């Protein structure tokens, strides 16, 4: 089982031991199948009537599929929303696992699921992948302040909280950076004309 994988629901030992998990655009991506068509593939593969809308997010380790449940009004009471999502999770488990196995064979990534009604989103399973880093004292002091203030339980939680905060406040810039990286990947793939 891969580090950080929580086997509490729909996924089992998918892609364990795959070498070469590295940065986008680097040589480490060489053995990882492209997943550019994953949103379209899932839209075509999932049964009609499950979702009104589909959000598919892909990174090196995981594909997260979150669908807006069909036929549930946005103003549904919170308790009913939780019940509907729970029922969907139980009723579709076998079908979702079959789709996940196909996708994992196709894309070489773990597939995780979630459902949304209005503003409420529930992820059924998803990876928590360990990431190692080295920090100098000023950066460690930031994390320790967050821990000492009770914002985070540990340095690890503080770092995760900080990354989420940066992601929320720098989304436009990160989007531009991802787009620029796509252009670099395209140029690298074409290579020089010799």
C-alpha positions as CSV (number, residue, x, y, z in Angstrom):
1,X,0.0,0.0,0.0
2,X,1.3,3.5,-0.8
3,X,2.3,5.9,2.0
4,X,-0.5,8.2,2.8
5,X,-3.2,5.9,1.4
6,X,-6.2,5.4,3.6
7,X,-8.0,2.2,2.7
8,X,-11.3,3.2,4.2
9,X,-13.4,2.9,1.1
10,X,-13.3,2.6,-2.6
11,X,-9.6,2.1,-3.6
12,X,-7.3,-0.8,-3.2
13,X,-3.5,-1.1,-3.9
14,X,-3.7,0.8,-7.2
15,X,-0.4,1.8,-8.7
16,X,1.6,0.8,-5.7
17,X,5.4,0.7,-6.3
18,X,5.3,2.7,-9.5
19,X,8.7,4.4,-10.0
20,X,9.4,7.8,-11.4
21,X,6.8,10.0,-9.7
22,X,8.4,13.4,-10.1
23,X,7.7,17.0,-11.1
24,X,5.5,18.0,-14.0
25,X,7.5,18.4,-17.1
26,X,10.6,16.6,-15.8
27,X,12.1,13.3,-16.7
28,X,10.2,11.8,-13.8
29,X,6.9,12.1,-15.7
30,X,8.2,9.8,-18.5
31,X,6.6,6.6,-17.2
32,X,3.3,8.2,-16.1
33,X,0.5,8.0,-18.7
34,X,-0.9,11.4,-19.7
35,X,-4.3,12.2,-18.2
36,X,-5.3,15.2,-20.2
37,X,-8.5,13.5,-21.4
38,X,-9.5,12.2,-17.9
39,X,-12.4,14.7,-17.5
40,X,-13.9,13.7,-20.9
41,X,-13.3,10.0,-20.2
42,X,-15.1,10.1,-16.9
43,X,-17.9,12.1,-18.4
44,X,-18.4,9.4,-21.1
45,X,-17.8,6.5,-18.8
46,X,-20.0,7.3,-15.8
47,X,-23.7,6.2,-15.9
48,X,-26.2,8.8,-17.0
49,X,-28.2,10.3,-14.1
50,X,-25.5,10.2,-11.5
51,X,-24.4,13.8,-11.7
52,X,-25.6,17.1,-13.0
53,X,-22.0,18.4,-13.2
54,X,-18.6,16.7,-12.9
55,X,-15.3,18.1,-11.5
56,X,-12.2,15.9,-12.3
57,X,-8.9,17.0,-10.8
58,X,-5.7,15.2,-11.8
59,X,-2.2,15.3,-10.3
60,X,0.8,12.9,-10.3
61,X,-0.7,10.5,-7.7
62,X,-4.4,10.9,-7.8
63,X,-7.5,11.6,-9.9
64,X,-10.3,13.1,-7.8
65,X,-13.8,12.8,-9.3
66,X,-16.5,15.0,-7.6
67,X,-20.0,15.1,-9.0
68,X,-22.9,17.3,-8.3
69,X,-25.7,14.8,-7.4
70,X,-28.6,14.8,-9.8
71,X,-32.1,15.8,-8.7
72,X,-31.2,17.2,-5.3
73,X,-32.3,20.9,-4.9
74,X,-29.7,23.3,-3.7
75,X,-31.8,24.4,-0.8
76,X,-32.1,20.9,0.7
77,X,-31.7,20.7,4.5
78,X,-28.2,19.9,5.6
79,X,-29.2,16.6,7.2
80,X,-31.0,15.4,4.1
81,X,-27.9,16.4,2.0
82,X,-25.7,14.2,4.2
83,X,-28.2,11.4,3.9
84,X,-28.4,11.7,0.1
85,X,-24.7,11.7,-0.3
86,X,-24.3,8.7,2.1
87,X,-27.0,6.8,0.1
88,X,-25.3,7.6,-3.2
89,X,-22.0,6.5,-1.8
90,X,-23.4,3.1,-0.6
91,X,-25.6,2.5,-3.7
92,X,-22.9,3.2,-6.3
93,X,-19.8,1.7,-4.5
94,X,-19.4,-1.4,-6.7
95,X,-19.9,0.6,-10.0
96,X,-17.5,3.3,-8.8
97,X,-14.9,0.7,-7.9
98,X,-15.2,-0.8,-11.4
99,X,-14.8,2.6,-13.1
100,X,-11.9,3.4,-10.8
101,X,-10.1,0.1,-11.8
102,X,-10.5,0.9,-15.5
103,X,-9.3,4.5,-14.9
104,X,-6.3,3.4,-12.8
105,X,-5.2,0.9,-15.5
106,X,-5.6,3.7,-18.1
107,X,-4.0,6.6,-16.2
108,X,-1.7,5.0,-13.6
109,X,-3.2,7.0,-10.8
110,X,-5.4,6.3,-7.8
111,X,-9.0,7.4,-8.3
112,X,-10.8,9.0,-5.4
113,X,-14.5,9.9,-5.3
114,X,-16.7,12.6,-3.8
115,X,-20.2,14.1,-4.2
116,X,-21.5,17.7,-4.0
117,X,-24.9,19.2,-3.3
118,X,-25.0,23.0,-3.3
119,X,-22.2,24.2,-1.2
120,X,-21.7,20.9,0.6
121,X,-18.9,18.6,-0.8
122,X,-18.0,15.2,0.7
123,X,-14.9,13.3,-0.3
124,X,-15.3,9.6,0.2
125,X,-11.6,8.7,0.1
126,X,-8.5,10.6,-1.0
127,X,-4.8,10.4,-0.6
128,X,-2.7,12.2,1.9
129,X,0.7,12.0,0.4
130,X,3.8,12.7,2.6
131,X,6.0,15.5,1.2
132,X,9.5,16.0,2.6
133,X,11.0,19.4,2.9
134,X,13.9,21.2,4.7
135,X,13.2,24.5,6.4
136,X,15.6,27.0,8.0
137,X,14.9,28.5,11.4
138,X,12.7,31.5,10.2
139,X,10.4,29.1,8.3
140,X,10.3,26.7,11.2
141,X,9.4,29.6,13.5
142,X,6.3,30.4,11.4
143,X,5.2,26.8,11.7
144,X,5.9,26.7,15.4
145,X,3.9,29.9,15.9
146,X,0.9,28.3,14.2
147,X,1.3,25.2,16.4
148,X,1.7,27.2,19.6
149,X,-1.3,29.3,18.8
150,X,-3.5,26.2,18.3
151,X,-4.1,26.9,14.6
152,X,-2.4,23.5,13.8
153,X,-1.7,20.4,15.8
154,X,1.8,19.9,14.4
155,X,4.4,21.3,12.1
156,X,3.0,19.0,9.4
157,X,-0.5,20.4,9.9
158,X,0.8,23.9,9.9
159,X,2.6,23.4,6.7
160,X,-0.5,21.9,5.1
161,X,-2.6,24.9,6.4
162,X,0.0,27.3,4.9
163,X,-0.1,25.6,1.5
164,X,-3.9,25.8,1.5
165,X,-3.8,29.5,2.3
166,X,-1.3,30.3,-0.4
167,X,-3.4,28.2,-2.9
168,X,-6.5,30.2,-2.0
169,X,-4.8,33.6,-2.3
170,X,-2.6,33.0,-5.3
171,X,-4.9,30.9,-7.5
172,X,-4.8,33.3,-10.4
173,X,-1.0,33.4,-10.4
174,X,-0.8,29.6,-10.0
175,X,-3.1,29.2,-12.9
176,X,-0.9,31.4,-15.1
177,X,2.1,29.4,-13.9
178,X,0.4,26.1,-14.8
179,X,-0.4,27.4,-18.2
180,X,3.2,28.6,-18.8
181,X,4.4,25.1,-17.7
182,X,2.1,23.5,-20.3
183,X,3.8,25.6,-23.0
184,X,7.2,24.5,-21.7
185,X,6.1,20.9,-21.8
186,X,4.9,21.3,-25.4
187,X,8.3,22.9,-26.4
188,X,10.2,20.2,-24.7
189,X,8.1,17.4,-26.4
190,X,8.8,18.9,-29.8
191,X,12.5,19.2,-29.2
192,X,14.9,21.0,-31.4
193,X,14.7,20.5,-35.2
194,X,18.1,18.9,-36.1
